[in-house]
Amino acid sequence: MGTSITETKLDEAALGELRGSFRGQVIRPTDPAYEEHRKIWNGSIDRFPAVIARCAGVADVIAAVRFARHTDLPVAVRSGGHSFPGLSLCDGGIVIDLGMMKGIRVDPETGTARAQAGVLLGELDRESQAFGLAVPAGIVTHTGLAGLTLGGGIGWLMRKYGLTIDQLVAVDMVTAGGEFVKASEEENAELFWGIRGGGGNFGIVTEFEFRLNPLGPEVVAGPIFWLMEDSPEVLRFYRDWLADAPDELMTIVVHRKAPPLPFVPEEFHGKPVVTVVCCYAGPVEEGEQVVRPLKEFGAPIIDVCGPKPFLAHQAMFDPSFPHHRWYYFKSCDVPALTDEVIDITVEHSQRIESPFTAFPIWQMGGAVSDLAEDDSAFSGRNAGFTYNIGACTETADGFDEERQWVRDFWSALEPHQTGVYVNFLGDEGQDRVRESYGAEKYARLQELKRRYDPENFFRINQNIPPA
């Protein structure tokens, strides 16, 4: 095990006190459950915390924060454990794990939902879709709602309804001092501004209240595949077709080797393909008309874009992003799919080696860009497309080569980049965090950090040091 554990001297009396008052679980390296709970989604991250505090409620979160302050050890906060660079884990420190806090309450009369910090996207979808309602969120159901929301939250419904943060009504939060605070437009408004995009820098959000939006439960959605050799023509057609796209339509382009999924005929397994995945957040008949030109373009080899339950569509990418594979990402926003950007994309896509590497290009715009850039801490409302260039391997084998492929591809796009979505940042240093917010917002966030976390207690994150 990591040397950091053996070097970590814990105050056993304080730890005993924590255990005595804790409703959840306090897990040490010698406990049988330790291995299971120190693992996170990205298998390339291997860290050994000294304590994992699995909180069962707000009182546990407060106790864990106060215990961590007493020990002076580093603190990582985890909800779904999906942080690309592994910021939900630390060596030799304390992990405050919110995964047991699963409460969800959907109120169809007020059109709101309350969700605790351990809720996963698929869990909230399941509860809200029972009423034909939804909160726009991400594209993999086992992603943690908390981390996704605090960074902004892009996904299938954003062009129609906006980002996840745009649905936020209020939050409950525990500060670095172990105090309980609320934030909304009416109460602690500046904090409410900052948590909508500023990540976990200001405290631990224990509960979110969202506005709900009408959706489905059936939508027109799914992927259309072409052979990768057709990608230059497909991407140029796609770009022109999107020029008149209604806000109800959201698309993601994926280049990869065709996966061995049930709907992929065997002769195409492992063949390089380009896929446009659609989701139409409106009436089924309308959606079918809108996607028809794309379905009729060129010679698609597979077309499974049609009416289906939103819950089925929302889980579509889950098999491509399972737990414990090795992942690496670099991301950027671009204003448009120019011919040059398309050529770079095709050239690098043809070099993918791993059968598990599948990188999305997200169509932005619509309701995301309806709000002003300074409405929240989130930056990038005017991005045209978001590239999330990711590599994936089963184990360490071939990982270095795929990671280099990501870096080369990202560098080739550098002249066209306008910014980066903070949730897609890796471990890339302070300058990149500043760049993701821009100088003016970053200064405002630093001032907020000085008010709520002057000692930078919450620093294992895309960190904003106090002013």
N, C-alpha and C positions, 0 to 999 in steps of 0.2 A: 504493500500500500504506500501511498505518497508519504514522503518524509514529513510533509507539513502537518500531518495528523499527530505524529509522535512528538513533534516540537510544540504543539498547541497545548499550553497549560491552562486548563479551565478551573475556575473557582468552583470546586465541587459542592460547597455549601449553597452557592447561588444557583447552581444547576439543580440541586436537590429541591430548592425552593420553587424553581420554575416547574419541575416535574410535578410537585405537589399541588400546584395551582392550575395545572394545564389540563384542559378538557380533551385536546387532541393527543398527538404522539410526539414524544421527544426521542429522537433516534440518534444513537452514537455509533461509531465505526464497529463496535463489537456486537451490535444488535443484528439479529438475523435479517431484518427488513432493510438494513443499510444499503446493500448492493442494489436492490430494486429501486430504492428512492433516491439514490444519488445519480441514477441514469437519467439523461434527458433525451429529447428527440434526436438531436444531432450526434450521431455515434462517434464523430471525430473529436468530440470534447470529452475529456476524461479527467474529472477533478474529484478531490476527496475532502469534503467539508468535515469540520470537527463535530458539528451538531446540525441535524435537520429538524426544525420545529414545524410539525404538520398541524397547522392551526384549524380548530373546529369552529371558531367564531371570532368576533371582534376582540373579546377579552383576551383570547390567546394571542392575537396579533399585538395588542398593547404590551402584554407580558413578554413576548419574544423581543420586541423592540427595546424594552427597558433592560432585559437581560443582556442583549447585544451591546447596549451602551455601557453597561457595567463591565463587560469583558474587554471592550475595546477591540474586538475582532472584526474583520471585514464581514459585511452582510450582503448576501444576494437574496433577491425576492423572486419567487417563482409562482406562476399560476399554471399555465399549460406547458411550460418548459420548451417552447418553440423558438426561443431567441436564437437566431442564426449563429452569432458568435459565442453562444453559451453563457450569456449574462445572467441566466437563472441558476448559476452554480458557482461555487468558489472553492479554492483550496484552503484548508485549515481555518475556515471561518464558519459563519452560521448561515444556513439557508432557511429563510422564512417562507414555508411552502403553504400556499393558499388552496391547494388542490382539493381539500376536503370540504371547502365552503361552496356548496353546490345549490344553494337556494335560488329558485326562480319563481316569480309571481307575475303572471300575465293578467292584466285587467282590460278586457276588451271594451268595457264601458268608457273608461278614461283614455283608452288607446295607448297605454303605457305598460312597460315591463320593468320589473326590478330584478337584477341578477347579481349574485355574489361573485367575488373575485376568482373563485375556482371553476366557474362555469366554462365549458368548452362551446365553440360555435355551434356544433351540431345539437347540443343539448338545448340551447336557447331557440334554435330553429324549430326543433321538434315541438316545444311548448307553444311557440307563437303561431306556427303553421296550423295547429289544431283549430285556430280561429281565423285562418286565412290572412294572417298578419306576419310581418317580418321586420327585423332590424337589419339594415345592410351591414354585412360583415365580410370576412375573407372567403377563401375558396377551398380550405381543407378543414373538415369538421372537427378534427382533434386539436386545432389551434386554440390556445387560451384566449378567452374574450378580453381579459384585462390588458395584457400586453398589446394585443392588436388595437384595442380602442385607444390606449394612451398615446400610441404613435400616430393615430389618424384613422386607419381602418379603410382599406380599399377592397372592393369585391364586386360581385355580380350585379348588385342593385345600385351601385353608387351613381351611375349616370342618370338614373331616374330620381333617386331620393337623396343623394349626397353620401358623404363619408359616414363611418360609424359615429365619429364625434359630432357630426351634424345632427344626430338624433338624441344627443345627450341632454337630459333635463337637469340632473343633479348627481353628485357623488357623495359618499361617506368616505372619510379618509383618516388614517392614523399618521401623525407627523413624526419627524425624526425625534421629537421630544417625548413621544408616546402619548400625545394628546389627540383626542377625537375632534375632527372638524368636518363641517359640511361645506360644499361649494356648489353654486349655481349662478345663474345670471343675477339673482337678487342678493345672494349671500357669498361673501368672499369672491367677488366677480373676477378679480385679477388672477386669483388662484385657478378659478374655473377656466379662464382664458388659457392659462399655462398648461394645465393638465391635458387640454385638447391638442395633443401633438408633442408636448414636452416630455413624454415618457414618465418613468418612475422617479424623476429627480426630486419631487417635492414631498413625497410620502407614499404610503401604501393605500391605494384605493381598495376599500373592502366591499363596497356595493355601488352599483351603477343603476341609474334610472334612465330609461330610454323612451322616446316616442316610437310608436309602432306604425307601420305603413301597410296598406292593403297589398296583398300579393297572392296570386294563384288560388288555391294550392297547385294548379297546373299551369305550367309555362312552356313556351317553345324554347327549347334549349338543347345543347349537345354539340359534338364535334363533327366537322367535315374534313376528310383527309385527302391530300394529294401526295404524289411521290415528291420527294425533296427536289428532284431535278426540275420540277415545275415551279419551284418557289419564286424565282424572279418574276414570272408572269402573275402568279397567284397574289404576291404581295403588292404588285402595282395595281392589279384590279381591285384588291381589297382596299387599298388606300383611296382610290377614286370612288368606290362604292360607299365608303364611310362618310364622304363629304356631305351627303344628304341624310345621314343616319339620324333617326329620332332618338331622343334621350332614353327611351325605353330600352333601346338596344345596347348591350354591352358585349364586347368581344375580347378574347385573348388569343393571341397567335402562339403556337408551340411548335418548335422544331425538335425532333428527337428520332430515335429508332422506334418503330412501331412496337408497342408492348404486347405481350401475349394475353390480351384481355379477351373475354368471351365474344365481344362484338367485332374483334379484328380477325378476318380470315387468316388461316394458318400460313398461306403463301406470303403474307405481308409481315409476319413476325420478324422483327429485327431489321426490316428495311427502313432506310432513312425516309422520313415523311415530314410534310408541313401540315399543320392542323389549324383550322380556325374554329374556336369554340364560341358558340353564341349563347346568349341568354336574353330573352325578351320579357321585360317586366311590364307586361300589358296583356290585353285580350289575345287568346290563342289564335283566332282567325287573322288578326292584324299581324301578329308575329310571323305567321306562316307566309304572308305576303312580303313582309320586309326581308326575310332571309332567302326568299326564292332566287333572286339573281345570283347570290353567292353559291347556292346549291347547284345552279345550272352552269356555273363557269368552268370551262376546261373539262378535264376528265377526272372527277373525284373518284378515288378508289373505295372509299367507305363514307357513308353518310348516315349518321345516327342523330341528326338534328331534327327534333320534332316535339310534339306535345308530350310532356312527362311531369310527374310531381316535382316541384322545386326541391324537396328533400332529397330525391334521387339524384338530381343534377348537382346539388350542393356537395354530395359525397363522391362525385365522379373522379376528382383528382386524388382522393385518399390513397388508392393503390400505388400511385406514383410517388408519394411522399411518406412512406411508412417510418415508424420509429426505428432508430438505432443504425440506419445506413449512415454513410459518411457524406456530409454535405459541405459545399463551399459556395459562397455567393459574392458577386459584386454587382452593384446596381447603378443606374443612372436614368435621368429623364431626358427625353429628346423632344424638340418642338414638333417635328413632323417626320414621316417616313419618306425622306427625299430619296432620289435614285441612288445617291451615294450611300446613305444609311442602309438601304435595302441591299446593295451590293456587298457591303461589309457583313451584314447579317447572314446572307446566303453563303458567302465564302467561309465564314467561321462555323456556321452550322454544319457544313459538309465535313468538318474535321472532328465532329463528336465521335468519341470511341466507345464510351460506356453505354451499355444498353439501358442504364437508369437515368442518364442525364437528360433532363427535359426542361428547357427554360422558357418562361412566359414573357410575352410582350403585351402589356396591358394597355388597352384603349382608355384614355382619360377623357376629361371634358364633361359635357352635360351639366348635371346639377352640381358636380364638384366645383366647377368654375363659376357657379352663380353667386357664391359668397365672396366677399372681399378677401384679399390675401391676408389682411391683418385681423380678420374676424376671430382667428384662433392661432395658436402657436404653430399649427401644421403649415408647412410650406410646400408649394408645388401645385397650387390649385389651377395654374394655367399651363401645366405640362400637357404636351400632346400625347406622348406615349411613355410608359415606364418600362424599362428593360430590367428584368431581374435575372441576370446571367448566372445560372446555378449549375454546378456539377454534382454528380452523385455516383458513388460506387458502393458496392455491397460491404466492403471491408477496406483496409488500408491499401490493398492491391490496386494499383492504377490510379490512386487518389492524387498523387503529386502531379501526374501528367494531366489529369482533368482540371486540377486547380490552375495549372499553368495555362491551359486552354482558356479558362475564364479570364485570367489576367490579360492575356494577349487580346482577346476579343474586346474586353472593356477598354484597353488602351487604344485599340483601333477606332473605337467610337468617341474617344476623348474630345476631338475637335467639335463634336456635335452635341455635347452634353450641356444641360442647363441647370442641373441640380440633382438631388438624390432624396428619396423617401427614407426617413430616419428608421423605419421598421426594417428596411432592406439593407441597412448598413452592416458591414462586418466589423471586425476589430481593426479600425482604420485610422485611429488617432484623433486628437482634439480638433485639428484643422478641418477634417471632414465633417465632424459634428457641427462646427461653426458654419461651414459651407451649407449644410443641409437646412439651416434656419435663415441664413443671411445675417449680416452684421447688426442690423437694427433690432430684429427679433431676438437674436442671441443676447444682446445687451439687456433687453427687457426681461428675458428668461433668467439671466444671471442675477438681476436685481430681485426677482421673485425667489430665486434659490437662496439669496442672502437672508431673506425674510423667514423662509420656512425651514431651511437646512443650512445654517451658516457654517457648520463644520464639515459639510459634504459627507455626512453619515451615509446617505444613499449615493454611492459612487460607482457601484458595479452596475453600470447601465451606459447608455450613450450619454456620457456625463457632461453636465453643464456646471462648471465650478462656480461658487458664489462670487458675486461682484466684489 
